[in-house]
Amino acid sequence: MAGSCSWSFVCVALLACLLSSLWHADAKLAQTHDYRVGEHKPTLHSIAEEVESASDLNEHTLQLTQVIFRHGDRAPLDLLPLPNIWDALETQEWKCSPYKDESLEAIGILDNCRLSNLTVLGEQQLYYVGEYLAKHYESLVESITIEDLHLRSTKVDRTERSLQQLLHGLFADRSEQFQLAVRSLHVHERPTKDLETMWPCEKYYQLRGPALRAYAVARSADFAAVAKELELKKKFIAKFIEGCTQFYFDVEQVQEIWKPYNDKIQHFCASVIGIDPKQELPESYDVEAILRKFPRWGDLYDVLTGFMSHSRDLSLSAFDLGRGDYEAVAHEILQQMKFLFSDPQLIRWSSGDFLNELYLVFKRHLLSSSRKMYFYSGHDITLNPLLAALGVFKEWVPYGGFVALELHKVGDDSDLYVRVLYNDVRPDNARIFTWKEFQVLCEESFPATNRDQCNLVNEIPRGSAGSRPTTPELATSIPARKVGGD
């Protein structure tokens, strides 16, 4: 009996030691990677002694601002076979400014607007963003010279046009001569995506696939969420079947109106749904097989957003869908992105280089006090990971969404702060870093990468990395583009 008690005591002691070591290991890991799902929060310095309130950082302490924004509203990048989509396309208010390419008429234009183009609504959005920023930076906007401006955009028409519209609203009260000078300013662009740090590099897409599979595994334990997602998928599968059936009977007429977008839909209907205009209409559908080839939530979200933005009644009634369906899709894609951005490596490979470029602009300014205002016209895939790195990612950045990084100096040169404003310039909604904290964020948490290494395709196949579906049929049915980069 005594022997068994002694043995039990030893077992309990060993178990206690093991649990203690595990707890310390977890604690150490938590200290090393203090991240929450979707909310990487850098440790903020207590500024009570140096700055009494956030409002103490104002136009008088402002040294430099860098504004990064997403282009304005646009037509969807592609189409999916939702019911009545062809009629809906003809009734939407997708109007764009005239484009130089006259050949656009051959590939389906609605009021001078093709898919992916910036719309008139998008142009208005950025003009209003410019006006909004003009009020916040009133003194700077009134006094700034052409030499104090730096403009940059990705090499995409909608971002270039968005930049011009923002500047138009920003300097609406300046002289016509100044506005003409602004329009003639050189816009810096990188010649290829490989060199453009406002796009994620190849490494991000290689790592995203395994991360999404990990997300699926982690979420599988939440039976309610899985059941809700499955129900939503089945609802859209029914919509796709209805849309493909309509396409089956109207294929000739559709081809005359929308070429080549209808070819993509035809391939989707044939390879994913099982409806091929060259064959008889199937009597039944393999829902399980369709579920395995279900399109990415990002693609569906993009299509629905385009119709939501430009329909006359701000609804999806043409597809017999409601706002709740749209919000459910938006929820799914947001949950995925929050999970991805809980991984600091994915943040680094998607925005680390760009964040460090912004950091270097601040450093150069401290040495030479050069330009005062920098504007960067990009995409959701530019801002989402950047917001995650700064600890302010809470939503999929909307069209026209912006983040401003301001460098402030309070008192002597050692009191430097970086204020982050996201879609709201009110001081109480700002996130403030001391200069040292911002240095640590850029140099240690998310250091710059070697761009060549960043874009190096390693042994992970691109398809399996999640940049596009792994199913061969679906990979050709939906264009091989990067989700969320537009």
Contacts in CASP RR format, 6 or more apart in sequence:
PFRMAT RR
TARGET T0000
AUTHOR 0000-0000-0000
METHOD contacts of the structure
MODEL  1
MAGSCSWSFVCVALLACLLSSLWHADAKLAQTHDYRVGEHKPTLHSIAEE
VESASDLNEHTLQLTQVIFRHGDRAPLDLLPLPNIWDALETQEWKCSPYK
DESLEAIGILDNCRLSNLTVLGEQQLYYVGEYLAKHYESLVESITIEDLH
LRSTKVDRTERSLQQLLHGLFADRSEQFQLAVRSLHVHERPTKDLETMWP
CEKYYQLRGPALRAYAVARSADFAAVAKELELKKKFIAKFIEGCTQFYFD
VEQVQEIWKPYNDKIQHFCASVIGIDPKQELPESYDVEAILRKFPRWGDL
YDVLTGFMSHSRDLSLSAFDLGRGDYEAVAHEILQQMKFLFSDPQLIRWS
SGDFLNELYLVFKRHLLSSSRKMYFYSGHDITLNPLLAALGVFKEWVPYG
GFVALELHKVGDDSDLYVRVLYNDVRPDNARIFTWKEFQVLCEESFPATN
RDQCNLVNEIPRGSAGSRPTTPELATSIPARKVGGD
33 344 0 8 1.000
34 41 0 8 1.000
34 43 0 8 1.000
35 41 0 8 1.000
35 342 0 8 1.000
35 343 0 8 1.000
35 344 0 8 1.000
36 342 0 8 1.000
37 338 0 8 1.000
37 339 0 8 1.000
37 342 0 8 1.000
38 337 0 8 1.000
38 338 0 8 1.000
38 339 0 8 1.000
38 341 0 8 1.000
38 342 0 8 1.000
38 388 0 8 1.000
38 393 0 8 1.000
39 338 0 8 1.000
39 342 0 8 1.000
39 391 0 8 1.000
39 393 0 8 1.000
39 394 0 8 1.000
40 341 0 8 1.000
40 342 0 8 1.000
40 344 0 8 1.000
40 347 0 8 1.000
40 388 0 8 1.000
40 389 0 8 1.000
40 391 0 8 1.000
40 393 0 8 1.000
41 391 0 8 1.000
42 390 0 8 1.000
42 391 0 8 1.000
42 433 0 8 1.000
42 437 0 8 1.000
42 440 0 8 1.000
42 441 0 8 1.000
42 445 0 8 1.000
43 437 0 8 1.000
44 431 0 8 1.000
44 432 0 8 1.000
44 433 0 8 1.000
44 437 0 8 1.000
45 433 0 8 1.000
45 434 0 8 1.000
45 436 0 8 1.000
45 437 0 8 1.000
47 417 0 8 1.000
47 432 0 8 1.000
47 434 0 8 1.000
50 410 0 8 1.000
50 415 0 8 1.000
51 57 0 8 1.000
51 410 0 8 1.000
51 417 0 8 1.000
51 432 0 8 1.000
53 427 0 8 1.000
54 419 0 8 1.000
54 427 0 8 1.000
54 428 0 8 1.000
54 430 0 8 1.000
54 432 0 8 1.000
55 427 0 8 1.000
55 428 0 8 1.000
56 410 0 8 1.000
57 406 0 8 1.000
57 408 0 8 1.000
57 410 0 8 1.000
57 417 0 8 1.000
57 419 0 8 1.000
57 427 0 8 1.000
57 430 0 8 1.000
57 432 0 8 1.000
58 427 0 8 1.000
59 137 0 8 1.000
59 138 0 8 1.000
59 139 0 8 1.000
59 140 0 8 1.000
61 408 0 8 1.000
61 409 0 8 1.000
61 410 0 8 1.000
62 137 0 8 1.000
62 140 0 8 1.000
62 406 0 8 1.000
62 407 0 8 1.000
62 408 0 8 1.000
63 365 0 8 1.000
63 369 0 8 1.000
63 372 0 8 1.000
63 407 0 8 1.000
63 408 0 8 1.000
63 409 0 8 1.000
64 361 0 8 1.000
64 362 0 8 1.000
64 365 0 8 1.000
64 371 0 8 1.000
64 372 0 8 1.000
64 373 0 8 1.000
64 374 0 8 1.000
64 406 0 8 1.000
64 407 0 8 1.000
65 137 0 8 1.000
65 140 0 8 1.000
65 372 0 8 1.000
65 373 0 8 1.000
65 374 0 8 1.000
65 404 0 8 1.000
65 405 0 8 1.000
65 406 0 8 1.000
65 407 0 8 1.000
66 358 0 8 1.000
66 361 0 8 1.000
66 362 0 8 1.000
66 374 0 8 1.000
66 375 0 8 1.000
66 376 0 8 1.000
66 404 0 8 1.000
66 405 0 8 1.000
66 406 0 8 1.000
67 133 0 8 1.000
67 373 0 8 1.000
67 374 0 8 1.000
67 375 0 8 1.000
67 376 0 8 1.000
67 402 0 8 1.000
67 403 0 8 1.000
67 404 0 8 1.000
67 405 0 8 1.000
68 358 0 8 1.000
68 376 0 8 1.000
68 378 0 8 1.000
68 382 0 8 1.000
68 383 0 8 1.000
68 386 0 8 1.000
68 402 0 8 1.000
68 403 0 8 1.000
68 404 0 8 1.000
68 405 0 8 1.000
69 126 0 8 1.000
69 129 0 8 1.000
69 162 0 8 1.000
69 166 0 8 1.000
69 375 0 8 1.000
69 376 0 8 1.000
69 377 0 8 1.000
69 378 0 8 1.000
69 383 0 8 1.000
69 400 0 8 1.000
69 401 0 8 1.000
69 402 0 8 1.000
69 403 0 8 1.000
70 162 0 8 1.000
70 378 0 8 1.000
70 379 0 8 1.000
70 380 0 8 1.000
70 382 0 8 1.000
70 383 0 8 1.000
70 397 0 8 1.000
70 398 0 8 1.000
70 399 0 8 1.000
70 400 0 8 1.000
70 401 0 8 1.000
70 402 0 8 1.000
71 118 0 8 1.000
71 122 0 8 1.000
71 126 0 8 1.000
71 156 0 8 1.000
71 158 0 8 1.000
71 159 0 8 1.000
71 161 0 8 1.000
71 162 0 8 1.000
71 377 0 8 1.000
71 378 0 8 1.000
71 379 0 8 1.000
71 399 0 8 1.000
71 400 0 8 1.000
72 118 0 8 1.000
72 119 0 8 1.000
72 121 0 8 1.000
72 122 0 8 1.000
72 123 0 8 1.000
72 125 0 8 1.000
72 126 0 8 1.000
72 158 0 8 1.000
72 162 0 8 1.000
72 399 0 8 1.000
72 400 0 8 1.000
73 118 0 8 1.000
73 119 0 8 1.000
73 121 0 8 1.000
73 122 0 8 1.000
73 125 0 8 1.000
73 306 0 8 1.000
73 309 0 8 1.000
73 310 0 8 1.000
73 399 0 8 1.000
73 400 0 8 1.000
74 116 0 8 1.000
74 117 0 8 1.000
74 118 0 8 1.000
74 119 0 8 1.000
74 122 0 8 1.000
74 158 0 8 1.000
74 306 0 8 1.000
74 399 0 8 1.000
74 486 0 8 1.000
75 94 0 8 1.000
75 96 0 8 1.000
75 110 0 8 1.000
75 113 0 8 1.000
75 114 0 8 1.000
75 115 0 8 1.000
75 116 0 8 1.000
75 117 0 8 1.000
75 119 0 8 1.000
75 306 0 8 1.000
75 310 0 8 1.000
76 115 0 8 1.000
76 116 0 8 1.000
76 302 0 8 1.000
76 303 0 8 1.000
76 305 0 8 1.000
76 306 0 8 1.000
76 307 0 8 1.000
77 115 0 8 1.000
77 116 0 8 1.000
77 302 0 8 1.000
77 479 0 8 1.000
77 481 0 8 1.000
77 486 0 8 1.000
78 115 0 8 1.000
78 261 0 8 1.000
78 264 0 8 1.000
78 299 0 8 1.000
78 302 0 8 1.000
78 303 0 8 1.000
78 478 0 8 1.000
78 479 0 8 1.000
79 85 0 8 1.000
79 89 0 8 1.000
79 115 0 8 1.000
79 258 0 8 1.000
79 261 0 8 1.000
79 264 0 8 1.000
79 265 0 8 1.000
79 303 0 8 1.000
80 240 0 8 1.000
80 265 0 8 1.000
80 268 0 8 1.000
80 295 0 8 1.000
80 299 0 8 1.000
80 300 0 8 1.000
80 303 0 8 1.000
81 240 0 8 1.000
81 243 0 8 1.000
81 244 0 8 1.000
81 247 0 8 1.000
81 265 0 8 1.000
81 268 0 8 1.000
81 269 0 8 1.000
81 273 0 8 1.000
82 88 0 8 1.000
82 239 0 8 1.000
82 240 0 8 1.000
82 243 0 8 1.000
82 303 0 8 1.000
82 319 0 8 1.000
82 321 0 8 1.000
83 239 0 8 1.000
83 242 0 8 1.000
83 243 0 8 1.000
83 246 0 8 1.000
83 319 0 8 1.000
83 320 0 8 1.000
84 243 0 8 1.000
84 246 0 8 1.000
84 318 0 8 1.000
84 319 0 8 1.000
85 243 0 8 1.000
85 318 0 8 1.000
85 319 0 8 1.000
86 246 0 8 1.000
86 250 0 8 1.000
86 254 0 8 1.000
86 257 0 8 1.000
86 258 0 8 1.000
87 318 0 8 1.000
88 307 0 8 1.000
88 311 0 8 1.000
88 318 0 8 1.000
88 319 0 8 1.000
89 110 0 8 1.000
89 258 0 8 1.000
90 110 0 8 1.000
91 311 0 8 1.000
91 312 0 8 1.000
91 318 0 8 1.000
92 110 0 8 1.000
92 307 0 8 1.000
92 310 0 8 1.000
92 311 0 8 1.000
93 111 0 8 1.000
93 121 0 8 1.000
93 310 0 8 1.000
93 311 0 8 1.000
93 312 0 8 1.000
94 110 0 8 1.000
94 111 0 8 1.000
94 113 0 8 1.000
94 119 0 8 1.000
94 310 0 8 1.000
95 110 0 8 1.000
95 111 0 8 1.000
95 112 0 8 1.000
95 113 0 8 1.000
95 119 0 8 1.000
95 120 0 8 1.000
96 111 0 8 1.000
96 112 0 8 1.000
96 113 0 8 1.000
96 114 0 8 1.000
96 117 0 8 1.000
96 118 0 8 1.000
96 119 0 8 1.000
96 120 0 8 1.000
97 112 0 8 1.000
97 118 0 8 1.000
97 120 0 8 1.000
97 123 0 8 1.000
97 161 0 8 1.000
98 112 0 8 1.000
99 112 0 8 1.000
99 114 0 8 1.000
99 117 0 8 1.000
99 157 0 8 1.000
104 112 0 8 1.000
104 114 0 8 1.000
106 259 0 8 1.000
107 114 0 8 1.000
107 259 0 8 1.000
107 260 0 8 1.000
107 261 0 8 1.000
108 114 0 8 1.000
108 257 0 8 1.000
108 258 0 8 1.000
108 259 0 8 1.000
108 261 0 8 1.000
113 119 0 8 1.000
115 261 0 8 1.000
116 158 0 8 1.000
116 486 0 8 1.000
117 157 0 8 1.000
117 158 0 8 1.000
118 157 0 8 1.000
118 158 0 8 1.000
118 161 0 8 1.000
118 162 0 8 1.000
119 309 0 8 1.000
119 310 0 8 1.000
121 309 0 8 1.000
121 310 0 8 1.000
122 162 0 8 1.000
122 165 0 8 1.000
122 399 0 8 1.000
122 400 0 8 1.000
123 161 0 8 1.000
123 162 0 8 1.000
123 165 0 8 1.000
124 165 0 8 1.000
125 165 0 8 1.000
125 399 0 8 1.000
125 400 0 8 1.000
126 162 0 8 1.000
126 163 0 8 1.000
126 165 0 8 1.000
126 166 0 8 1.000
126 400 0 8 1.000
127 165 0 8 1.000
127 166 0 8 1.000
127 168 0 8 1.000
127 169 0 8 1.000
128 169 0 8 1.000
129 166 0 8 1.000
129 400 0 8 1.000
129 401 0 8 1.000
129 402 0 8 1.000
130 166 0 8 1.000
130 167 0 8 1.000
130 168 0 8 1.000
130 169 0 8 1.000
130 170 0 8 1.000
131 169 0 8 1.000
131 170 0 8 1.000
131 172 0 8 1.000
132 425 0 8 1.000
133 141 0 8 1.000
133 166 0 8 1.000
133 170 0 8 1.000
133 402 0 8 1.000
133 404 0 8 1.000
133 425 0 8 1.000
134 141 0 8 1.000
134 169 0 8 1.000
134 170 0 8 1.000
134 171 0 8 1.000
134 172 0 8 1.000
134 173 0 8 1.000
136 425 0 8 1.000
137 373 0 8 1.000
140 372 0 8 1.000
140 373 0 8 1.000
141 170 0 8 1.000
141 171 0 8 1.000
141 173 0 8 1.000
141 174 0 8 1.000
142 173 0 8 1.000
142 174 0 8 1.000
144 372 0 8 1.000
144 373 0 8 1.000
146 178 0 8 1.000
146 181 0 8 1.000
146 182 0 8 1.000
146 185 0 8 1.000
147 371 0 8 1.000
148 371 0 8 1.000
148 372 0 8 1.000
148 373 0 8 1.000
149 182 0 8 1.000
149 185 0 8 1.000
149 371 0 8 1.000
149 372 0 8 1.000
149 373 0 8 1.000
149 374 0 8 1.000
149 375 0 8 1.000
150 188 0 8 1.000
150 371 0 8 1.000
150 373 0 8 1.000
150 374 0 8 1.000
150 375 0 8 1.000
151 163 0 8 1.000
151 167 0 8 1.000
151 185 0 8 1.000
151 186 0 8 1.000
151 187 0 8 1.000
151 188 0 8 1.000
151 374 0 8 1.000
151 375 0 8 1.000
152 187 0 8 1.000
152 188 0 8 1.000
152 189 0 8 1.000
152 198 0 8 1.000
152 374 0 8 1.000
152 375 0 8 1.000
152 376 0 8 1.000
152 377 0 8 1.000
153 159 0 8 1.000
153 160 0 8 1.000
153 162 0 8 1.000
153 163 0 8 1.000
153 187 0 8 1.000
153 188 0 8 1.000
153 189 0 8 1.000
153 376 0 8 1.000
153 377 0 8 1.000
153 378 0 8 1.000
154 189 0 8 1.000
154 190 0 8 1.000
154 196 0 8 1.000
154 198 0 8 1.000
154 199 0 8 1.000
154 377 0 8 1.000
154 378 0 8 1.000
154 379 0 8 1.000
154 382 0 8 1.000
155 189 0 8 1.000
155 190 0 8 1.000
155 191 0 8 1.000
155 196 0 8 1.000
156 378 0 8 1.000
156 379 0 8 1.000
156 486 0 8 1.000
158 486 0 8 1.000
159 377 0 8 1.000
159 378 0 8 1.000
159 379 0 8 1.000
160 187 0 8 1.000
160 377 0 8 1.000
162 377 0 8 1.000
162 378 0 8 1.000
162 400 0 8 1.000
163 187 0 8 1.000
163 375 0 8 1.000
163 377 0 8 1.000
164 183 0 8 1.000
166 375 0 8 1.000
166 377 0 8 1.000
167 182 0 8 1.000
167 183 0 8 1.000
167 375 0 8 1.000
168 179 0 8 1.000
171 178 0 8 1.000
171 179 0 8 1.000
171 182 0 8 1.000
172 179 0 8 1.000
189 196 0 8 1.000
190 196 0 8 1.000
190 197 0 8 1.000
193 199 0 8 1.000
194 201 0 8 1.000
194 202 0 8 1.000
194 451 0 8 1.000
194 455 0 8 1.000
195 451 0 8 1.000
197 352 0 8 1.000
197 353 0 8 1.000
197 354 0 8 1.000
197 357 0 8 1.000
197 451 0 8 1.000
198 354 0 8 1.000
198 376 0 8 1.000
198 378 0 8 1.000
198 379 0 8 1.000
198 382 0 8 1.000
199 379 0 8 1.000
199 381 0 8 1.000
199 382 0 8 1.000
199 482 0 8 1.000
199 485 0 8 1.000
200 349 0 8 1.000
200 350 0 8 1.000
200 351 0 8 1.000
200 381 0 8 1.000
200 385 0 8 1.000
200 482 0 8 1.000
201 349 0 8 1.000
201 350 0 8 1.000
201 353 0 8 1.000
201 449 0 8 1.000
201 451 0 8 1.000
201 454 0 8 1.000
201 455 0 8 1.000
202 454 0 8 1.000
202 455 0 8 1.000
202 456 0 8 1.000
202 457 0 8 1.000
202 462 0 8 1.000
203 349 0 8 1.000
203 449 0 8 1.000
203 453 0 8 1.000
203 454 0 8 1.000
203 455 0 8 1.000
203 456 0 8 1.000
204 346 0 8 1.000
204 349 0 8 1.000
204 350 0 8 1.000
205 462 0 8 1.000
205 465 0 8 1.000
205 466 0 8 1.000
205 467 0 8 1.000
205 482 0 8 1.000
206 457 0 8 1.000
206 458 0 8 1.000
206 460 0 8 1.000
206 462 0 8 1.000
206 465 0 8 1.000
206 467 0 8 1.000
207 343 0 8 1.000
207 345 0 8 1.000
207 346 0 8 1.000
207 349 0 8 1.000
207 465 0 8 1.000
208 340 0 8 1.000
208 346 0 8 1.000
208 465 0 8 1.000
208 466 0 8 1.000
208 467 0 8 1.000
209 464 0 8 1.000
209 465 0 8 1.000
209 466 0 8 1.000
209 467 0 8 1.000
210 460 0 8 1.000
210 465 0 8 1.000
211 339 0 8 1.000
211 340 0 8 1.000
211 343 0 8 1.000
211 346 0 8 1.000
212 336 0 8 1.000
212 340 0 8 1.000
212 466 0 8 1.000
214 339 0 8 1.000
215 336 0 8 1.000
215 339 0 8 1.000
215 340 0 8 1.000
218 339 0 8 1.000
219 225 0 8 1.000
219 226 0 8 1.000
219 335 0 8 1.000
220 226 0 8 1.000
228 328 0 8 1.000
229 332 0 8 1.000
230 291 0 8 1.000
232 325 0 8 1.000
232 328 0 8 1.000
232 329 0 8 1.000
232 332 0 8 1.000
233 291 0 8 1.000
233 294 0 8 1.000
234 287 0 8 1.000
234 291 0 8 1.000
235 325 0 8 1.000
236 294 0 8 1.000
236 300 0 8 1.000
237 273 0 8 1.000
237 285 0 8 1.000
237 287 0 8 1.000
237 290 0 8 1.000
237 291 0 8 1.000
237 294 0 8 1.000
239 319 0 8 1.000
239 320 0 8 1.000
239 321 0 8 1.000
240 268 0 8 1.000
240 269 0 8 1.000
240 272 0 8 1.000
240 273 0 8 1.000
240 290 0 8 1.000
241 273 0 8 1.000
241 275 0 8 1.000
241 285 0 8 1.000
243 269 0 8 1.000
244 265 0 8 1.000
244 268 0 8 1.000
244 269 0 8 1.000
244 273 0 8 1.000
244 274 0 8 1.000
244 275 0 8 1.000
245 275 0 8 1.000
245 281 0 8 1.000
247 254 0 8 1.000
247 262 0 8 1.000
247 265 0 8 1.000
247 266 0 8 1.000
247 269 0 8 1.000
247 275 0 8 1.000
247 277 0 8 1.000
248 269 0 8 1.000
248 275 0 8 1.000
248 277 0 8 1.000
248 281 0 8 1.000
251 262 0 8 1.000
251 266 0 8 1.000
251 277 0 8 1.000
254 262 0 8 1.000
255 262 0 8 1.000
264 477 0 8 1.000
264 478 0 8 1.000
264 479 0 8 1.000
266 276 0 8 1.000
266 277 0 8 1.000
267 476 0 8 1.000
267 477 0 8 1.000
268 295 0 8 1.000
268 477 0 8 1.000
268 478 0 8 1.000
269 275 0 8 1.000
269 276 0 8 1.000
270 276 0 8 1.000
270 277 0 8 1.000
270 477 0 8 1.000
271 293 0 8 1.000
271 473 0 8 1.000
271 474 0 8 1.000
271 476 0 8 1.000
271 477 0 8 1.000
272 290 0 8 1.000
272 293 0 8 1.000
272 294 0 8 1.000
272 295 0 8 1.000
272 473 0 8 1.000
272 474 0 8 1.000
272 477 0 8 1.000
273 285 0 8 1.000
273 290 0 8 1.000
274 282 0 8 1.000
274 285 0 8 1.000
275 281 0 8 1.000
275 282 0 8 1.000
292 471 0 8 1.000
293 469 0 8 1.000
293 471 0 8 1.000
293 473 0 8 1.000
293 474 0 8 1.000
295 469 0 8 1.000
295 474 0 8 1.000
295 478 0 8 1.000
296 469 0 8 1.000
296 478 0 8 1.000
296 483 0 8 1.000
297 329 0 8 1.000
297 332 0 8 1.000
297 333 0 8 1.000
297 336 0 8 1.000
298 329 0 8 1.000
298 333 0 8 1.000
298 483 0 8 1.000
298 484 0 8 1.000
299 478 0 8 1.000
299 483 0 8 1.000
300 329 0 8 1.000
301 329 0 8 1.000
301 330 0 8 1.000
301 333 0 8 1.000
301 396 0 8 1.000
302 484 0 8 1.000
302 486 0 8 1.000
304 316 0 8 1.000
304 321 0 8 1.000
304 325 0 8 1.000
304 326 0 8 1.000
304 329 0 8 1.000
305 326 0 8 1.000
307 316 0 8 1.000
307 318 0 8 1.000
307 319 0 8 1.000
308 314 0 8 1.000
308 315 0 8 1.000
308 316 0 8 1.000
308 323 0 8 1.000
308 326 0 8 1.000
309 399 0 8 1.000
311 317 0 8 1.000
311 318 0 8 1.000
315 322 0 8 1.000
315 323 0 8 1.000
316 322 0 8 1.000
316 323 0 8 1.000
316 325 0 8 1.000
316 326 0 8 1.000
330 396 0 8 1.000
333 396 0 8 1.000
334 395 0 8 1.000
334 396 0 8 1.000
337 384 0 8 1.000
337 393 0 8 1.000
337 396 0 8 1.000
338 393 0 8 1.000
340 346 0 8 1.000
341 347 0 8 1.000
341 384 0 8 1.000
341 385 0 8 1.000
341 388 0 8 1.000
341 393 0 8 1.000
344 445 0 8 1.000
344 446 0 8 1.000
346 385 0 8 1.000
347 385 0 8 1.000
347 388 0 8 1.000
347 389 0 8 1.000
347 446 0 8 1.000
348 446 0 8 1.000
348 447 0 8 1.000
348 449 0 8 1.000
349 449 0 8 1.000
349 454 0 8 1.000
350 381 0 8 1.000
350 385 0 8 1.000
351 382 0 8 1.000
351 385 0 8 1.000
351 386 0 8 1.000
351 388 0 8 1.000
351 389 0 8 1.000
351 446 0 8 1.000
352 385 0 8 1.000
352 389 0 8 1.000
352 446 0 8 1.000
352 447 0 8 1.000
352 448 0 8 1.000
352 449 0 8 1.000
353 448 0 8 1.000
353 449 0 8 1.000
353 451 0 8 1.000
353 454 0 8 1.000
354 382 0 8 1.000
354 386 0 8 1.000
355 386 0 8 1.000
355 389 0 8 1.000
355 441 0 8 1.000
355 442 0 8 1.000
355 446 0 8 1.000
356 442 0 8 1.000
356 443 0 8 1.000
356 446 0 8 1.000
356 447 0 8 1.000
356 448 0 8 1.000
358 405 0 8 1.000
359 438 0 8 1.000
359 439 0 8 1.000
359 442 0 8 1.000
359 443 0 8 1.000
361 374 0 8 1.000
362 405 0 8 1.000
362 407 0 8 1.000
362 418 0 8 1.000
362 438 0 8 1.000
364 370 0 8 1.000
365 371 0 8 1.000
365 407 0 8 1.000
366 407 0 8 1.000
366 416 0 8 1.000
376 382 0 8 1.000
379 484 0 8 1.000
379 485 0 8 1.000
379 486 0 8 1.000
380 396 0 8 1.000
380 397 0 8 1.000
380 484 0 8 1.000
380 485 0 8 1.000
380 486 0 8 1.000
381 482 0 8 1.000
381 484 0 8 1.000
381 485 0 8 1.000
381 486 0 8 1.000
382 485 0 8 1.000
383 397 0 8 1.000
383 401 0 8 1.000
383 402 0 8 1.000
383 403 0 8 1.000
384 393 0 8 1.000
384 396 0 8 1.000
384 397 0 8 1.000
384 484 0 8 1.000
385 393 0 8 1.000
386 403 0 8 1.000
387 393 0 8 1.000
387 394 0 8 1.000
387 397 0 8 1.000
387 403 0 8 1.000
387 422 0 8 1.000
389 441 0 8 1.000
389 445 0 8 1.000
389 446 0 8 1.000
390 403 0 8 1.000
390 405 0 8 1.000
390 420 0 8 1.000
390 431 0 8 1.000
390 441 0 8 1.000
391 431 0 8 1.000
392 403 0 8 1.000
392 420 0 8 1.000
392 422 0 8 1.000
392 431 0 8 1.000
398 423 0 8 1.000
401 423 0 8 1.000
402 422 0 8 1.000
402 423 0 8 1.000
403 420 0 8 1.000
403 421 0 8 1.000
403 422 0 8 1.000
403 423 0 8 1.000
404 419 0 8 1.000
404 420 0 8 1.000
404 421 0 8 1.000
404 425 0 8 1.000
405 418 0 8 1.000
405 419 0 8 1.000
405 420 0 8 1.000
406 418 0 8 1.000
406 419 0 8 1.000
406 420 0 8 1.000
406 421 0 8 1.000
407 416 0 8 1.000
407 417 0 8 1.000
407 418 0 8 1.000
408 416 0 8 1.000
408 417 0 8 1.000
408 418 0 8 1.000
408 419 0 8 1.000
409 415 0 8 1.000
409 416 0 8 1.000
409 417 0 8 1.000
410 416 0 8 1.000
410 417 0 8 1.000
416 434 0 8 1.000
416 435 0 8 1.000
417 432 0 8 1.000
417 433 0 8 1.000
417 434 0 8 1.000
417 435 0 8 1.000
418 432 0 8 1.000
418 433 0 8 1.000
418 434 0 8 1.000
418 435 0 8 1.000
418 438 0 8 1.000
419 430 0 8 1.000
419 431 0 8 1.000
419 432 0 8 1.000
419 433 0 8 1.000
420 430 0 8 1.000
420 431 0 8 1.000
420 432 0 8 1.000
420 433 0 8 1.000
421 429 0 8 1.000
421 430 0 8 1.000
422 429 0 8 1.000
433 441 0 8 1.000
442 448 0 8 1.000
462 468 0 8 1.000
463 469 0 8 1.000
463 470 0 8 1.000
463 475 0 8 1.000
464 470 0 8 1.000
467 480 0 8 1.000
467 482 0 8 1.000
467 483 0 8 1.000
468 475 0 8 1.000
468 478 0 8 1.000
468 480 0 8 1.000
468 481 0 8 1.000
469 475 0 8 1.000
469 478 0 8 1.000
END
